[in-house]
Structure formats: C-alpha cells, structure tokens
Amino acid sequence: MKLQHLTNLFFPMVCAGCDSFLLSDEMVICSSCRHEIPLTHHYKSDVNECFKRFYGRIPIEFAAVHCYFHKRGIVQQLIHNLKYKGHQEIGTQIGFWLANDLMKVEKLSTVNAIIPVPLHKKRLKERGYNQVTTFGLALSKHLNINYDTSILRRNVYSKTQVKKNLLKRTEVIGNIFEVEFTEKDHNKHFLLIDDVLTTGSTLEACSRALLKIPGAKISIVCMAMSHS
C-alpha cells in the first residue's frame, strides 16, 4: 500500500467545500463541489466583465477571474477556508485550474513577473500567511513566470474592509501602496493577483503604484469576483 493511501486511511482528507471525505482520485475539492463552482470563462475574451470594471480608472492589458463569488455559495466557503482557516492548498488548486486557461491568452505571453497584492507586515504576522501566495506560486510554476514579492509594498495597516461601503473603502485605501524598483524593472509587464475582486479599489491602488515604474504594463487576475 502506498504511503499516501495509508495516510488517507487513518487521516482521511475532506473536501474544502463541503467537508465530505475525498475519494482517492480527488484533490482538495470533491467532484461534486468542483461542478458547482460558477466559472467565468473570462480568458476567452479580452473585453470581459472583469476588464470592464477598470474602464476609465486604470490602463490595463488584460483582466480575468476564475469564478464568481456568491454569498453562502461554494466559492465563499472555499475563500473563507483559504483566508481564515489556513487551507492554503485551495489557492494552489485554483491557481492550477486558472493557469490552464491563462496559457491560452496571447496578451499574457509578455508577462515578466507575478505580483501579489501585499499584506501589511502587521496583518501578515496576525494571519501567518498571505492568502494569495499559494495561488501565485501555482500560477508561477505552470505559466513559468517569476513570482515577485519585493516590488510592491503596503505601508498602512487598516482594519478589514468587509463592512465598509464603497466610499469608505476608497478613502481608506487611498495611496497606501508604494513600489521599490530599479532600472531592470523598467518596461516590464506585471501580472497583479488577488483573491476576490469586489470594488476594485485595492487593485486600482496597487496598479497606480506599479505604473510609477517607467514603461510598466499591468494585467490583473483574481481567484473570484463578487457577482449579484
């Protein structure tokens, strides 16, 4: 008996979406939950609804998310387990799925680095990890693009944005990100990543910081986006 099978016998793996036991050929999420995930298929169109959320706000090359986020839905459960329960394998799995789609996007063939939306060092210490790290590393591995956490930094610690309205979120986010770069970073195409796209204010602020780099281009990819 293989070691993995023996481990599963005594410590059975459960689905990150519904807590049911996973079958031997299932990873992280069971087949039933996988089929319930509402996919966007944004990779099939350059001018998709994710891209349109940034119209008139920031110049971007491409934007896409993997799936829709509905309250009390399967994706909310997955993101909650990833963000607050330490199930970082969820980010890896979503990154693998999305990478398979993004390989087909011509505009992303020029991306030089994957940049995660950073946490403030105090928040990082509280949580113990950035919830987009495994997502970004999976994209990096399967797309063969460097994962870089050194360029973009969050300078201001703020409380959770969940209960704030759009105006208050925008006021809080303001200009709290900054970049550290050298001449070798000029004229690069950066793929900015985050977990859930809501108002887009955080990603807009990050993009504005990155666009201070001469010749920089920005594309955006997230695991999910809010959808009514």
Salt bridges, closest charged atoms under 4 A:
ASP46 OD2 - LYS107 NZ 3.79
GLU49 OE2 - HIS42 NE2 3.43
GLU89 OE2 - HIS87 ND1 3.08
GLU126 OE1 - ARG123 NH1 3.09
GLU178 OE2 - ARG153 NH2 2.11
GLU180 OE2 - ARG153 NH1 2.12
ASP185 OD1 - LYS184 NZ 3.56
ASP185 OD1 - LYS188 NZ 3.63
ASP195 OD2 - LYS83 NZ 3.70
GLU204 OE1 - ARG57 NH2 2.95
GLU204 OE2 - ARG208 NH2 2.93
